[in-house]
Amino acid sequence: MAVISLTRDHQLSLEEITQRVNEIALKLEQKLDIRSEWENENTLQFRRKGANGSIEISENSVDVTVRLGMMFRALKGMVQQELEGVLDKQLNN
């Protein structure tokens, strides 16, 4: 299993970062058929066939972990690049 780990610092309130993570989750659902739900107030879990992971938020950072199954292992670089772009765009607006 291939793993992608990304961390980004932010200067947003917890309310604002939660809203932005919700927007990221909606985009992932629309583009990649990924289902997500909040495990607790700081951790969003997501999954689809062949991949799963989490987005954890804190007062100062966002941590994204994605585990790719065999089906997506060859696409790790592309998936990581796409996630970095979406994350950077959402956190820098």
ChimeraX attribute file (.defattr): number of C-alpha atoms within 10 A of each C-alpha:
attribute: neighborCount
match mode: 1-to-1
recipient: residues
	/A:1	12
	/A:2	14
	/A:3	15
	/A:4	15
	/A:5	13
	/A:6	14
	/A:7	15
	/A:8	14
	/A:9	14
	/A:10	17
	/A:11	12
	/A:12	16
	/A:13	12
	/A:14	17
	/A:15	9
	/A:16	12
	/A:17	22
	/A:18	20
	/A:19	13
	/A:20	18
	/A:21	20
	/A:22	16
	/A:23	14
	/A:24	18
	/A:25	20
	/A:26	16
	/A:27	14
	/A:28	17
	/A:29	16
	/A:30	11
	/A:31	9
	/A:32	10
	/A:33	13
	/A:34	17
	/A:35	16
	/A:36	19
	/A:37	13
	/A:38	14
	/A:39	12
	/A:40	9
	/A:41	11
	/A:42	15
	/A:43	19
	/A:44	20
	/A:45	19
	/A:46	21
	/A:47	17
	/A:48	14
	/A:49	12
	/A:50	13
	/A:51	19
	/A:52	18
	/A:53	19
	/A:54	20
	/A:55	21
	/A:56	21
	/A:57	22
	/A:58	17
	/A:59	14
	/A:60	13
	/A:61	16
	/A:62	21
	/A:63	15
	/A:64	21
	/A:65	17
	/A:66	23
	/A:67	19
	/A:68	22
	/A:69	16
	/A:70	12
	/A:71	11
	/A:72	16
	/A:73	16
	/A:74	12
	/A:75	12
	/A:76	17
	/A:77	11
	/A:78	11
	/A:79	16
	/A:80	16
	/A:81	11
	/A:82	12
	/A:83	18
	/A:84	16
	/A:85	11
	/A:86	15
	/A:87	19
	/A:88	14
	/A:89	12
	/A:90	15
	/A:91	17
	/A:92	9
	/A:93	6
